[in-house]
């Protein structure tokens, strides 16, 4: 099963040593994340550092570890699925269109705690 993880799942795994982190790192599931959303993780770096107590070096190492287990989906792969994803999600939350496009591109599902995906 291919699973697209949304930003909140990544943030959860970075903020604390949690079941979410364990699942991402230790399971044999196929996790993916849209490359176009990497900038959003960087946007939250100050928040992550403050809330997690991690140093910048520790955060960098943890991000690297997570993305050993999470495959990035390039913009080129998402592009053909963008119109359908936009149609489905734009009026609900335009920032989440990228995750719908990612799920469509891999014939997968989305792992999220965001109610908008229901």
N, C-alpha and C positions, 0 to 999 in steps of 0.2 A: 504494500500500500504506500502510495506517495502522499506525503503530508506537507502542506505549506504552513509554516509557522508564521504567525503575525508578529508585529513589533512588540506587543504586550508579553508574548511568551518569551521572546528574547530578553526583554527587560527583566522579567521575573527570574530567569535563569542567571542573570548578571547580579541582581540585587542580593541574593542570598543562596546559600547552599541548600537547594530545595529539591523536592521530588521532580519538579519541572526540569531542573538542570540534570538530574540523574537520568531521567528518561531520554533527554536529548543526547547525552554522552554515552549511555550504556545500553540502550535498546538497539535492536537490529532493524528498526524502522528506517525508512528513507525520508529524511526531512529536507525541505527546500525553503529558500527565502529569495524574494526578488532583489536582484542586485541594485535596482533603482531605489530601494528603501534603505540601503546602507547608511546614507547620509542622516537618516532619522535616528539611528543608533548614536552617531557622533553628536547629534543635537542634544541628546540626553546625557552625554558623558558627565557634565558637572553634577547633575542630579544623581546619577549612578554612583559616582565617587563619594558624594556626601552621604547617601543613604546606605551604601554597602560597606563603607569603611575601607574599601580597597585603595591601594595606591594606583597611580597611572600605569605603572609596570605590571601590577597584578591584573588590572582590568584588561590591558592589552593581551596578556597571556591567556586570560580566561576567554576573551573573544576569539583568539586563535584556536583554542581548544574546542570551543563550540562550533566554529566553522570548519573544523576537520570533519564534523559529523553532520553539517548542514551544507547542502549543495546550493550554490547560487544559480539563479535563473537569469540569464542575460535579457536586456531590453529587446534584443532582436527576436528572441524566442517568444516574448510576451506580445509583441506588436500585432500579430494576426488575431489575437484574442481580445485585444483592447476594445473594439467596438461592442462586442457582446458583454464584456465585463462592465463597460461604462453604462450601457443600457440597464444592466441589472442593479448597479450600485451607486451611480452618480448622485441620484436624488436622496439617497440614504446617508452616505458618507463618501464624498469624492476621494478622500485620501485612501480609502480601502479598495478602490478600483484595481490597483496594482495586485492585490492579493487574490482577487477573483480571477484576474487574467492569468496569474501564476497557477492557480488551481486548474483552470481550464487547459493550460498548456501542458500540464503533466497528467491530466485525467486523474486528479487527486482531490483531496479534501483539505479543509482549512482547520488548523488547530488554533482556537482563539477563545478568549473569555469575553469578547466584545459581542454584545447582544445584536448588533447590527447585522451580523452574519447569519442570523436565524432567518 
